[in-house]
Amino acid sequence: MWLRQLSLRPKWWIDNNSKMTQERTYQHTPIALIGGGLTTQVLALSLVHSGFDFIWFLGPQDSQAETKDTRTTTIHHAGKMMLDALGIWTSLQEPTCPITQIAVAGTPQDTDNNKGWPLCWEQADPPMAWVVSNQDLKTACKTETNIQLSKQKIQLVSIETMTIGQPNFLLDSTGKSWSCDLVIACDGANSLLRKQAGFTVIDQSRNETALVTSVQTERPIGTIAYQRFLPSGPLALMPISTKTASIVWSLPNSEAEALTRQDKNSFEDTLNAAFGNYLGRLTQASTLLTWPLKPHFCPRISKPGFILAGDAGHALHPLAGMGFNLALADVAILLDCLQNGACSGLTPSHASVAAAYRSRRKLEILALTFATQGLNRLLTRKPGPLYQMACKGMSVLGQLPAKRLLSDLAMGGKLASAPLLSGKLRRSDSR
Ligand SMILES: Cc1cc2nc3c(=O)[nH]c(=O)nc-3n(C[C@H](O)[C@H](O)[C@H](O)COP(=O)(O)OP(=O)(O)OC[C@H]3O[C@@H](n4cnc5c(N)ncnc54)[C@H](O)[C@@H]3O)c2cc1C
């Protein structure tokens, strides 16, 4: 690994902050990767396989044994190919469940009496997506990063301050100073680095909370993902196994909070009334978790020497299960931009790399942001007639040949393309 000691003084050297007032030496790295979530794990593996030199800063909280994340993540076909190429997919220990059909409707009345689901599409070979246990995915990523990354590449410290320049300067939580040509910030939805870089955030919150749990279904759910757009909010059931499903139910904060106060039987009654009897009785099978929803996006996700990826740049409403998939596409495209830049003799911090990444991410991020926000606003919390009209629209769409597009979008890799999204990893031994 290439490290060098610099003796430079960034702008904040003269700040009042006592940590910064002493003369410092700066350890240098070409790329600083910041964050400890799934986006950073996948990016770290992509960079190491491609021969890029970097240091990964992950807060101490990310290296400790975490509380078990009982959520599942739906990973689209393109994302699966990418995780396969990086060795993560084969490191998964628990069974994954394919999704070959997606069925969408409004209230249970829409699907009563064998009317079927008004909007339903299918794609079995290959499946559109896969449902994976979050905990298993995190463990598989950690297993692979432990194998592929040398210890010197990983710093178990969070970053407290960043000054953007040429180079950028970072101050970590132990008071150590770093300089780097490129900062890649994957520090999540509340990104501190995004704030310090002065990037604008468009907040799209609607005071919603997602309730997450798993259920046993009385009749087999098979490989079908169900989505109900209920007047109070979207309710998704993702298959985990033949008779087990994962639930993400987004509700106004007050309604979600009231449900968390119910006992198990009352909660099940409310859930069954909301989903209907299509799969027989649903029985709660794991603890009920809550996630406050704060969807947002940043109109700008890069500038020379500074790049946002994952939830730091965009957090989607979970109704389509696409947030992490969008982050995977960030990683694949960023890697392609860095590799293309390197082939043309450009450094990772070159303005053209940042511009290429920004322009190649624009379409998919905007499309998915507006699709998820649009559906949520169009189909939930509407008075009677408007809601009925919106549900009619679903049946109309269900009759159109254009619904083939929906399978294409659900499989990923259509609004964004890069070799890694097709499972191709361009390797390079040293850079
Ligand atoms: C209920 C729910 C269900 C979902 N279901 C799906 C799904 O089915 N499919 C899908 O594709 N997506 C889904 N998502 C979205 C997905 O979970 C997120 O998009 C993804 O986890 C984001 O990962 P991330 O690494 O970008 O951010 P995070 O997981 O937030 O990670 C950020 C990391 O940065 C670290 N950090 C923060 N500040 C610093 C600092 N200063 N220095 C160092 N480290 C720092 C944090 O400790 C953390 O580890 C769902 C989301 C929710 C809420």
The ligand as a MOL file (V3000), in Angstrom:
LIG
                    3D

  0  0  0     0  0            999 V3000
M  V30 BEGIN CTAB
M  V30 COUNTS 53 58 0 0 0
M  V30 BEGIN ATOM
M  V30 1 C -37.3790 -0.8610 5.9220 0
M  V30 2 C -36.4140 -0.8550 4.7730 0
M  V30 3 C -36.4270 -1.8850 3.8430 0
M  V30 4 C -35.5460 -1.8620 2.7670 0
M  V30 5 N -35.5980 -2.8680 1.8460 0
M  V30 6 C -34.7910 -2.8230 0.7640 0
M  V30 7 C -34.8630 -3.8460 -0.2460 0
M  V30 8 O -35.6430 -4.7840 -0.1510 0
M  V30 9 N -34.0480 -3.7350 -1.3460 0
M  V30 10 C -33.1610 -2.7000 -1.4780 0
M  V30 11 O -32.4660 -2.6350 -2.5060 0
M  V30 12 N -33.0580 -1.7300 -0.5210 0
M  V30 13 C -33.8360 -1.7700 0.5910 0
M  V30 14 N -33.7300 -0.8040 1.5460 0
M  V30 15 C -32.6940 0.2380 1.4200 0
M  V30 16 C -31.3110 -0.2260 1.9280 0
M  V30 17 O -31.4420 -0.7970 3.2110 0
M  V30 18 C -30.3500 0.9480 1.9850 0
M  V30 19 O -30.3750 1.6130 0.7500 0
M  V30 20 C -28.9030 0.4970 2.2520 0
M  V30 21 O -28.8250 -0.2520 3.4350 0
M  V30 22 C -27.9850 1.7180 2.3580 0
M  V30 23 O -26.6930 1.3220 2.6990 0
M  V30 24 P -25.5340 2.4170 2.8730 0
M  V30 25 O -24.2890 1.6440 3.1260 0
M  V30 26 O -25.5470 3.3510 1.7070 0
M  V30 27 O -25.9490 3.2860 4.1450 0
M  V30 28 P -25.9600 2.8480 5.6940 0
M  V30 29 O -26.3870 1.4520 5.8680 0
M  V30 30 O -26.7270 3.9150 6.4050 0
M  V30 31 O -24.4240 2.9300 6.1510 0
M  V30 32 C -23.7670 4.1330 6.4290 0
M  V30 33 C -22.5310 3.7860 7.2290 0
M  V30 34 O -21.6560 4.8980 7.3720 0
M  V30 35 C -21.1390 4.9190 8.6960 0
M  V30 36 N -20.7540 6.2990 8.9970 0
M  V30 37 C -21.5870 7.3570 9.1550 0
M  V30 38 N -20.8600 8.4740 9.3790 0
M  V30 39 C -19.5510 8.1090 9.3430 0
M  V30 40 C -18.3230 8.8270 9.4900 0
M  V30 41 N -18.2900 10.1410 9.7440 0
M  V30 42 N -17.1450 8.1490 9.4010 0
M  V30 43 C -17.1350 6.7990 9.1500 0
M  V30 44 N -18.2920 6.0730 9.0040 0
M  V30 45 C -19.4640 6.7230 9.0910 0
M  V30 46 C -22.2810 4.3960 9.5540 0
M  V30 47 O -21.8250 3.8920 10.8110 0
M  V30 48 C -22.8450 3.2960 8.6460 0
M  V30 49 O -22.1530 2.0930 8.8180 0
M  V30 50 C -34.6190 -0.7990 2.6270 0
M  V30 51 C -34.5920 0.2400 3.5690 0
M  V30 52 C -35.4740 0.2160 4.6490 0
M  V30 53 C -35.4480 1.3470 5.6450 0
M  V30 END ATOM
M  V30 BEGIN BOND
M  V30 1 1 1 2
M  V30 2 1 2 3
M  V30 3 2 2 52
M  V30 4 2 3 4
M  V30 5 1 4 5
M  V30 6 1 4 50
M  V30 7 2 5 6
M  V30 8 1 6 7
M  V30 9 1 6 13
M  V30 10 2 7 8
M  V30 11 1 7 9
M  V30 12 1 9 10
M  V30 13 2 10 11
M  V30 14 1 10 12
M  V30 15 2 12 13
M  V30 16 1 13 14
M  V30 17 1 14 15
M  V30 18 1 14 50
M  V30 19 1 15 16
M  V30 20 1 16 17
M  V30 21 1 16 18
M  V30 22 1 18 19
M  V30 23 1 18 20
M  V30 24 1 20 21
M  V30 25 1 20 22
M  V30 26 1 22 23
M  V30 27 1 23 24
M  V30 28 2 24 25
M  V30 29 1 24 26
M  V30 30 1 24 27
M  V30 31 1 27 28
M  V30 32 2 28 29
M  V30 33 1 28 30
M  V30 34 1 28 31
M  V30 35 1 31 32
M  V30 36 1 32 33
M  V30 37 1 33 34
M  V30 38 1 33 48
M  V30 39 1 34 35
M  V30 40 1 35 36
M  V30 41 1 35 46
M  V30 42 1 36 37
M  V30 43 1 36 45
M  V30 44 2 37 38
M  V30 45 1 38 39
M  V30 46 1 39 40
M  V30 47 2 39 45
M  V30 48 1 40 41
M  V30 49 2 40 42
M  V30 50 1 42 43
M  V30 51 2 43 44
M  V30 52 1 44 45
M  V30 53 1 46 47
M  V30 54 1 46 48
M  V30 55 1 48 49
M  V30 56 2 50 51
M  V30 57 1 51 52
M  V30 58 1 52 53
M  V30 END BOND
M  V30 END CTAB
M  END
